[in-house]
Amino acid sequence: MFKTNVGGADRVLRIVLGIALIAAFFALPELGWRWVLGLVGAVALITGLFRSCPLYSLIGVNTCPLKK
């Protein structure tokens, strides 16, 4: 369905960062712009889990070591 273009280290970083940003979203309810944390965290987590990044596809980046 989606082209795999996110490699191992990139994937782990996206998943960890996504979880951290989503946790910050819930941990900081008084922060006025916390929805940005939740949105960026969700995008990072989803792209890490699915191993596909639409932005990478647009700019031609591929960090995945699999054959193209």
C-alpha positions in Angstrom: 0.0 0.0 0.0 2.6 2.5 1.1 6.2 2.6 -0.1 8.6 1.6 2.7 11.1 4.5 3.0 11.9 4.7 6.8 14.8 2.6 8.0 15.6 1.0 11.3 17.3 3.8 13.3 14.9 6.4 11.8 12.0 4.2 12.7 13.0 3.8 16.4 13.7 7.5 16.7 10.2 8.4 15.3 8.4 5.9 17.6 10.3 7.0 20.7 9.8 10.7 19.9 6.2 10.2 19.0 5.4 8.5 22.3 7.3 11.2 24.2 5.4 14.0 22.5 2.1 12.3 23.0 2.9 11.8 26.7 3.9 15.5 26.9 0.5 16.4 25.4 -1.3 14.6 28.3 1.2 15.7 31.0 1.1 19.4 30.2 -2.6 20.3 30.2 -1.9 24.0 31.0 0.2 24.5 27.9 -1.7 26.6 25.4 -0.2 25.1 22.3 0.0 21.5 23.5 -2.1 20.3 20.6 1.0 20.8 18.4 2.8 18.3 20.6 0.0 15.8 20.2 -0.2 16.3 16.4 3.5 16.1 15.8 3.8 13.1 18.1 0.9 11.3 16.3 2.5 11.9 12.9 5.9 10.7 14.1 4.4 7.6 15.7 2.3 6.7 12.7 5.1 7.1 10.2 7.4 5.1 12.4 4.9 2.2 12.8 4.0 2.1 9.1 7.6 2.6 8.0 6.4 5.1 5.4 6.8 8.9 5.4 4.9 10.9 2.7 7.3 13.8 3.1 10.3 11.5 2.3 8.4 10.3 -0.8 7.9 13.9 -2.0 11.6 14.9 -1.5 13.0 11.5 -2.6 14.6 10.4 0.7 14.9 6.7 1.6 16.5 5.6 4.8 15.4 2.0 4.4 18.1 -0.5 3.5 15.7 -2.7 1.6 16.0 -3.0 -2.2 14.2 -0.4 -4.1 
